[in-house]
Amino acid sequence: MSQKASIPTHPDSTLPVGRSGLAALGLAALGIVFGDIGTSPLYTLKTVLTMTRGTPTPDVVLGVLSLIVWTLIIITSVKYVVVAMSIDNDGEGGILALMSLLCIKKHQQPIIVAIGLFGAALIYGDGAITPAISVLSALEGLNIATPAVKPYVLPAAVVILVALFAIQPQGTARIGKAFGPTMGLWFLAIAVLGIMGIARHPAVLAALNPFYGLRYLFSNGYASFLILGGVFLCVTGAEALYADMGHFGSRPIRFAWSGIVLPSLLLNYAGQSAIVLEGTPTTNNIFYQLTAGIYVEERFIYDPLPDTYRCPANQTMRAR
């Protein structure tokens, strides 16, 4: 099926892009690139605080939030947006594009190819696991709104996944147009929820100081290493920023990340941490407790959808 030219297959990031064109490509990138990392607030903080065991103290909450904040900045903003996205292969990104680039410049081609294939295998694993986690986490909120639907959550997740995987042949252009505005609303919603949470306990903003994260890491021994592994859930799907350069170019992806996605994620994680500091129990999903007093049913239509674009087949396409 031929694709429209509205989203170039091999965009040249060096060509000038007008403000309207940059905004349009950035909006489409929201629907393709940021599904994984954009839905990570559904489960990351709850998972990490569960690993700490017991009722989290203020030092634990601020330490974990600081680790999440600086993981997002260092891994995504620095590693991918600044460093990796400056290394492209004729406008293409991803591990296989990087492998091809290395094979041209190096002579140890068998080793490079083996590493590239291993990385591609990891992409398949990520593409199989992450959509299921995100959809189930999204539908989990139905248990809070209507506990009677609990037996239907798993079948509903299967139906959603099958339906969304079935539309993959529609291509990047159509999916980007369909899911871009939806993801724009999603990021706006989680940012607003985060601001509401921060307003309840503004002291949470102290976690912007990396001292809290470092102190937590160096004061908990081996447990800190395990918790740091849980913290890395916040950058699930960050590799898509580099892998999807071939669809959008670097400028729209950088624009969407820096202007919309990163601020929304930081605000939401801070808002969730704020209500925990205020005394909200962590036994249930913290994200949905952030929406206390708000009708939550409408949200479940939106948050699982774009993430499932990252199916194994498309992971391979991105890695080229």
VENSULPE-V205919 format. One record per pair of residues at least 12 apart in sequence whose C-alpha atoms are under 10 Angstrom apart, sorted by the first residue. I is the first residue (numbers start at 1). J is the second residue. D is the distance in whole Angstrom. If there is no record, write none. Layout:
I:J:D
I:J:D
//
This chain:
1:169:8
1:170:8
1:171:8
2:170:9
2:171:9
3:170:8
3:171:7
3:172:8
3:173:7
3:174:8
4:171:9
4:172:9
4:173:7
4:174:8
5:173:8
6:21:9
6:24:9
6:25:8
6:28:10
6:173:7
6:174:10
6:177:10
6:248:10
7:24:9
7:25:7
7:28:8
7:29:10
7:172:8
7:173:6
7:174:9
7:176:9
7:177:10
7:246:10
7:247:7
7:248:6
7:249:10
8:25:10
8:172:10
8:173:9
8:246:8
8:247:6
8:248:7
8:249:8
9:91:9
9:92:9
9:172:9
9:173:9
9:244:10
9:245:9
9:246:6
9:247:5
9:248:7
9:249:9
10:90:8
10:91:6
10:92:7
10:245:8
10:246:5
10:247:6
10:248:8
10:249:7
11:90:9
11:91:6
11:92:9
11:245:8
11:246:6
11:247:7
11:248:6
11:249:5
11:250:9
12:90:8
12:91:6
12:92:9
12:245:10
12:246:9
12:248:9
12:249:6
12:250:9
12:251:10
13:90:10
13:91:7
13:245:9
13:246:10
13:248:8
13:249:5
13:250:6
13:251:6
13:252:9
14:91:9
14:249:9
14:250:9
14:251:9
15:249:10
15:251:10
16:251:10
17:251:9
17:252:9
21:252:9
22:248:10
22:251:7
22:252:6
22:253:9
22:255:8
22:256:9
23:252:7
23:255:8
23:256:8
24:176:10
24:177:9
24:180:9
24:252:8
25:173:10
25:176:9
25:177:9
25:180:9
25:247:9
25:248:7
25:249:9
25:251:9
25:252:6
25:253:8
25:255:9
25:256:9
26:176:10
26:180:8
26:184:10
26:248:8
26:249:10
26:250:10
26:251:8
26:252:4
26:253:6
26:254:8
26:255:6
26:256:5
26:257:9
26:259:10
26:260:9
27:176:8
27:177:8
27:179:9
27:180:5
27:181:7
27:182:10
27:183:8
27:184:7
27:252:8
27:253:9
27:255:10
27:256:7
27:260:10
28:172:9
28:173:8
28:174:9
28:175:8
28:176:4
28:177:6
28:178:8
28:179:7
28:180:5
28:181:8
28:182:10
28:183:9
28:184:9
28:247:10
28:248:8
28:252:9
28:253:9
28:256:9
29:172:9
29:173:10
29:175:10
29:176:6
29:177:9
29:179:9
29:180:7
29:183:9
29:241:9
29:244:9
29:245:10
29:247:9
29:248:7
29:249:10
29:252:7
29:253:6
29:254:10
29:255:10
29:256:7
29:257:9
30:176:8
30:177:10
30:179:8
30:180:5
30:181:8
30:182:9
30:183:6
30:184:7
30:186:10
30:187:9
30:252:10
30:253:8
30:256:7
30:257:9
30:260:9
30:261:8
30:306:9
31:172:9
31:175:7
31:176:5
31:177:7
31:178:7
31:179:4
31:180:4
31:181:7
31:182:7
31:183:6
31:184:8
31:305:9
31:306:6
31:307:8
31:309:9
32:172:7
32:173:9
32:175:7
32:176:6
32:177:9
32:178:10
32:179:7
32:180:7
32:183:9
32:240:9
32:241:10
32:244:8
32:247:9
32:248:10
32:306:7
32:307:8
32:308:9
32:309:7
32:310:8
33:176:9
33:180:10
33:237:8
33:238:9
33:239:9
33:240:6
33:241:6
33:242:9
33:243:9
33:244:7
33:245:9
33:247:10
33:248:10
33:253:8
33:256:10
33:257:10
33:306:9
33:307:9
33:309:9
33:310:9
34:180:10
34:183:8
34:236:10
34:237:7
34:238:8
34:239:10
34:240:7
34:241:8
34:253:9
34:256:9
34:257:8
34:261:8
34:306:8
34:307:8
34:309:10
34:310:10
35:131:9
35:134:9
35:179:9
35:180:10
35:183:8
35:236:10
35:237:8
35:238:10
35:240:9
35:303:9
35:304:8
35:305:8
35:306:5
35:307:4
35:308:7
35:309:8
35:310:8
36:127:10
36:130:7
36:131:8
36:133:10
36:134:8
36:233:10
36:234:9
36:235:8
36:236:6
36:237:5
36:238:8
36:239:10
36:240:9
36:304:9
36:306:8
36:307:5
36:308:8
36:309:9
36:310:8
37:72:10
37:76:10
37:130:10
37:134:10
37:233:8
37:234:7
37:235:6
37:236:5
37:237:5
37:238:6
37:239:10
37:240:9
37:261:9
37:262:10
37:265:9
37:307:8
38:134:10
38:183:8
38:186:8
38:187:7
38:190:9
38:234:9
38:235:9
38:236:9
38:237:9
38:238:10
38:261:7
38:262:9
38:264:9
38:265:7
38:303:9
38:306:9
38:307:8
39:131:10
39:133:10
39:134:7
39:135:9
39:137:9
39:138:8
39:183:10
39:186:9
39:187:9
39:190:10
39:234:9
39:236:9
39:237:10
39:265:9
39:303:7
39:304:8
39:305:10
39:306:9
39:307:7
40:130:10
40:133:9
40:134:7
40:137:9
40:233:7
40:234:6
40:235:8
40:236:7
40:237:9
40:265:9
40:269:10
40:307:10
41:134:10
41:137:10
41:190:9
41:233:9
41:234:7
41:265:7
41:266:10
41:268:7
41:269:7
41:272:9
41:286:9
41:287:7
42:133:10
42:134:8
42:135:10
42:136:10
42:137:6
42:138:7
42:140:9
42:141:9
42:234:10
42:268:10
42:269:10
42:285:8
42:286:8
42:287:6
42:288:8
42:303:9
43:133:9
43:134:8
43:136:10
43:137:7
43:138:9
43:233:8
43:234:9
43:285:7
43:286:8
43:287:8
44:68:9
44:230:7
44:231:7
44:232:8
44:233:6
44:234:6
44:235:9
44:236:10
44:269:9
44:285:10
44:286:10
44:287:9
45:61:9
45:64:8
45:65:8
45:68:9
45:230:9
45:231:8
45:233:9
45:234:8
45:269:7
45:270:10
45:272:8
45:273:8
45:282:9
45:285:9
45:286:7
45:287:8
46:230:10
46:272:9
46:273:10
46:282:7
46:283:8
46:284:8
46:285:6
46:286:6
46:287:8
47:227:9
47:230:7
47:231:8
47:233:9
47:282:9
47:285:9
47:286:10
48:61:10
48:64:8
48:65:10
48:68:10
48:226:9
48:227:6
48:228:8
48:229:9
48:230:5
48:231:6
48:232:10
48:233:9
49:61:8
49:64:8
49:65:10
49:227:9
49:230:9
49:231:10
49:273:10
49:276:10
49:282:7
49:283:9
49:286:10
50:227:10
50:230:10
50:282:7
50:283:8
51:223:9
51:224:10
51:226:8
51:227:6
51:230:8
52:64:9
52:220:10
52:223:8
52:224:9
52:226:9
52:227:7
54:282:10
55:276:10
55:279:10
55:281:8
55:282:8
55:283:9
56:276:8
56:277:8
56:279:10
56:281:9
56:282:8
57:276:9
57:277:8
57:279:10
58:204:9
58:273:9
58:274:10
58:276:9
58:277:6
58:278:9
58:279:10
59:207:10
59:212:8
59:213:9
59:215:9
59:216:8
59:277:10
60:212:9
60:213:9
60:215:10
60:216:7
60:277:10
61:204:9
61:207:9
61:212:9
61:213:10
61:216:10
61:270:10
61:272:10
61:273:6
61:274:9
61:276:8
61:277:7
62:203:9
62:204:7
62:205:9
62:206:7
62:207:5
62:208:9
62:209:9
62:210:10
62:211:10
62:212:6
62:213:7
62:216:9
62:270:9
62:273:8
62:274:9
62:277:9
63:206:10
63:207:7
63:208:10
63:209:9
63:210:8
63:211:8
63:212:5
63:213:4
63:214:8
63:215:7
63:216:5
63:217:8
64:207:8
64:212:8
64:213:6
64:214:10
64:216:8
64:217:9
64:224:10
64:227:8
64:228:9
64:230:10
64:231:8
64:273:9
65:204:9
65:205:9
65:206:10
65:207:6
65:208:8
65:210:10
65:212:9
65:213:8
65:231:9
65:266:9
65:269:7
65:270:7
65:272:9
65:273:7
65:274:10
66:204:10
66:205:9
66:206:9
66:207:5
66:208:6
66:209:7
66:210:6
66:211:8
66:212:6
66:213:5
66:214:8
66:216:9
66:269:10
66:270:9
67:207:9
67:208:9
67:209:10
67:210:7
67:211:10
67:212:8
67:213:5
67:214:8
67:216:9
67:217:9
67:227:10
67:228:8
67:231:7
67:232:9
67:234:10
68:207:10
68:208:10
68:213:9
68:228:9
68:230:10
68:231:6
68:232:8
68:233:9
68:234:7
68:235:9
68:265:10
68:266:9
68:269:8
68:270:10
69:207:8
69:208:7
69:209:9
69:210:9
69:213:9
69:231:10
69:234:9
69:262:10
69:265:9
69:266:6
69:267:10
69:269:8
69:270:9
70:207:10
70:208:8
70:209:9
70:210:7
70:213:8
70:266:10
71:228:9
71:231:8
71:232:7
71:233:10
71:234:8
71:235:7
72:231:10
72:232:9
72:234:7
72:235:6
72:236:10
72:238:9
72:262:8
72:265:9
72:266:8
73:235:10
73:262:8
73:266:10
75:232:9
75:235:7
75:238:8
75:239:10
76:234:10
76:235:7
76:236:10
76:237:10
76:238:6
76:239:8
76:241:8
76:242:10
76:257:9
76:262:9
77:238:9
77:241:10
77:254:9
77:257:8
77:258:8
77:262:9
79:238:10
79:239:10
79:242:10
80:238:8
80:239:7
80:240:9
80:241:7
80:242:6
80:243:10
80:254:10
81:238:10
81:239:10
81:241:7
81:242:8
81:250:8
81:251:10
81:253:8
81:254:6
81:255:10
81:257:8
81:258:9
82:254:9
83:242:10
84:98:10
84:239:9
84:241:9
84:242:7
84:243:10
85:241:8
85:242:6
85:243:9
85:244:10
85:245:8
85:249:9
85:250:7
85:251:10
85:253:10
85:254:9
86:242:9
86:250:8
87:101:9
87:242:9
88:101:8
88:242:9
88:243:10
88:245:8
88:246:9
88:249:10
88:250:9
89:101:6
89:102:10
89:245:10
89:246:9
89:320:10
90:246:9
91:244:10
91:245:7
91:246:6
91:247:9
91:248:9
91:249:7
91:250:8
92:242:8
92:243:7
92:244:8
92:245:6
92:246:4
92:247:8
92:248:10
92:249:8
92:250:10
92:318:9
92:319:9
92:320:7
93:239:10
93:240:9
93:241:9
93:242:5
93:243:5
93:244:6
93:245:5
93:246:6
93:247:9
93:249:9
93:250:9
93:318:8
93:319:7
93:320:7
94:116:10
94:119:10
94:120:9
94:239:8
94:240:8
94:241:9
94:242:6
94:243:4
94:244:7
94:245:8
94:246:9
94:315:9
94:316:9
94:317:9
94:318:6
94:319:4
94:320:6
95:115:9
95:116:6
95:117:9
95:118:10
95:119:7
95:120:7
95:123:9
95:239:9
95:242:9
95:243:7
95:316:10
95:318:9
95:319:5
95:320:7
96:112:10
96:113:9
96:115:10
96:116:6
96:117:8
96:119:8
96:120:7
96:243:9
96:316:9
96:317:10
96:318:9
96:319:5
96:320:5
97:116:9
97:243:9
97:246:10
97:318:9
97:319:7
97:320:5
98:112:10
98:116:8
98:243:10
98:319:9
98:320:8
99:112:6
99:113:7
99:114:10
99:115:8
99:116:6
99:117:9
99:119:10
99:319:10
99:320:9
100:112:9
100:113:8
100:116:9
100:320:9
116:319:9
119:319:9
120:312:10
120:315:8
120:316:7
120:318:10
120:319:7
120:320:9
121:312:10
121:315:10
121:316:9
122:315:10
123:237:10
123:239:9
123:310:10
123:311:10
123:312:7
123:313:10
123:314:10
123:315:6
123:316:7
123:318:10
123:319:8
124:310:10
124:311:8
124:312:5
124:313:8
124:314:9
124:315:7
124:316:7
125:311:10
125:312:8
125:315:10
126:236:9
126:237:8
126:310:9
126:311:9
126:312:8
126:315:8
127:237:9
127:307:10
127:308:8
127:309:9
127:310:6
127:311:5
127:312:5
127:313:8
127:314:8
127:315:6
127:316:9
128:308:9
128:310:8
128:311:6
128:312:6
128:313:10
128:315:10
129:310:10
129:311:9
129:312:10
130:236:8
130:237:8
130:307:8
130:308:8
130:310:8
130:311:9
131:157:10
131:161:8
131:165:10
131:304:8
131:305:9
131:306:9
131:307:6
131:308:5
131:309:8
131:310:7
131:311:7
132:154:10
132:157:8
132:158:8
132:160:10
132:161:8
132:304:9
132:307:9
132:308:8
133:157:10
133:304:9
133:307:10
133:308:10
134:157:10
134:303:8
134:304:6
134:305:9
134:306:10
134:307:7
134:308:8
135:153:10
135:154:9
135:156:9
135:157:6
135:158:9
135:160:8
135:161:8
135:300:9
135:303:8
135:304:5
135:305:8
135:306:10
135:307:8
135:308:8
136:153:7
136:154:7
136:156:9
136:157:6
136:158:9
136:304:8
137:153:10
137:157:10
137:285:9
137:287:10
137:300:10
137:303:9
137:304:8
138:153:10
138:157:9
138:287:10
138:288:9
138:299:8
138:300:6
138:301:9
138:302:9
138:303:6
138:304:6
138:305:9
139:152:10
139:153:6
139:154:8
139:156:8
139:157:7
139:297:10
139:299:10
139:300:6
139:301:9
139:303:9
139:304:8
140:153:7
140:154:9
140:157:10
140:284:10
140:285:8
140:288:9
140:300:9
141:153:10
141:284:10
141:285:8
141:287:9
141:288:6
141:289:9
141:296:8
141:297:8
141:299:9
141:300:7
142:288:10
142:296:8
142:297:7
142:299:10
142:300:8
144:284:9
144:285:9
144:288:8
144:289:9
144:296:9
144:297:10
145:288:10
145:295:8
145:296:7
145:297:7
146:297:9
157:304:9
160:304:8
160:305:8
160:308:9
161:304:9
161:305:9
161:307:10
161:308:7
161:309:10
161:311:10
162:308:10
163:308:10
164:304:10
164:305:7
164:306:9
164:307:10
164:308:7
164:309:7
164:311:9
165:308:7
165:309:7
165:310:9
165:311:7
165:312:10
165:313:10
165:314:10
166:309:10
167:309:9
168:308:9
168:309:7
168:310:9
168:311:8
168:313:9
168:314:8
169:314:10
171:314:10
172:247:8
172:248:10
172:309:9
172:314:10
173:247:9
173:248:10
175:306:9
175:309:8
176:306:9
176:309:10
178:306:9
179:302:9
179:305:8
179:306:6
179:307:10
179:309:10
180:306:8
182:301:10
182:302:7
182:303:9
182:305:9
182:306:8
183:261:10
183:302:8
183:303:8
183:305:9
183:306:7
183:307:10
184:256:10
184:260:8
184:261:9
185:302:9
185:303:10
186:261:10
186:264:9
186:299:8
186:302:7
186:303:7
187:260:7
187:261:7
187:262:9
187:263:9
187:264:6
187:265:8
187:268:9
187:303:10
188:260:8
188:261:9
188:263:10
188:264:7
189:264:9
189:268:9
189:299:9
190:264:6
190:265:7
190:266:10
190:267:8
190:268:6
190:269:9
190:271:9
190:287:9
190:290:10
190:291:10
191:260:9
191:261:9
191:262:10
191:263:7
191:264:4
191:265:7
191:266:8
191:267:6
191:268:6
191:269:9
191:270:10
191:271:9
192:264:8
192:267:8
192:268:8
192:271:9
193:264:9
193:267:8
193:268:6
193:269:10
193:270:10
193:271:7
193:272:9
193:287:9
193:288:10
193:290:7
193:291:7
193:292:10
193:294:10
194:264:8
194:265:8
194:266:8
194:267:5
194:268:4
194:269:7
194:270:6
194:271:4
194:272:7
194:273:9
194:274:9
194:275:10
194:287:10
194:290:8
194:291:9
195:264:9
195:266:10
195:267:6
195:268:7
195:269:10
195:270:8
195:271:6
195:272:10
195:274:10
196:267:9
196:268:9
196:271:7
196:272:10
196:274:9
196:275:10
196:290:8
196:291:9
197:267:9
197:268:8
197:269:9
197:270:7
197:271:4
197:272:6
197:273:8
197:274:6
197:275:6
197:276:10
197:278:10
197:289:10
197:290:7
197:291:9
198:267:8
198:268:9
198:269:10
198:270:6
198:271:5
198:272:8
198:273:8
198:274:6
198:275:8
199:271:8
199:274:8
199:275:10
200:271:8
200:274:7
200:275:7
200:277:10
200:278:8
201:270:10
201:271:8
201:273:9
201:274:5
201:275:7
201:276:9
201:277:7
201:278:7
202:270:9
202:271:9
202:274:7
202:277:10
203:270:10
203:274:8
203:277:9
204:270:7
204:271:8
204:272:10
204:273:7
204:274:6
204:275:9
204:276:10
204:277:8
204:278:10
205:267:10
205:270:7
205:271:9
205:273:10
205:274:9
206:270:10
207:270:8
207:273:10
208:266:10
208:270:9
234:265:9
234:269:9
237:307:9
237:310:9
239:318:10
239:319:10
240:253:10
240:310:9
240:315:9
240:318:8
240:319:9
241:253:7
241:254:8
241:257:9
241:318:10
242:318:9
242:319:9
243:315:8
243:316:10
243:317:9
243:318:5
243:319:6
243:320:8
244:315:10
244:317:9
244:318:6
244:319:8
244:320:10
245:318:8
246:317:10
246:318:8
246:319:10
246:320:9
247:318:9
268:287:8
268:290:9
269:286:10
269:287:9
271:286:10
271:287:9
271:290:7
272:285:10
272:286:6
272:287:6
272:288:9
272:289:8
272:290:6
272:291:10
273:286:9
273:287:10
273:290:10
274:290:9
275:287:10
275:289:8
275:290:7
276:289:10
276:290:9
//
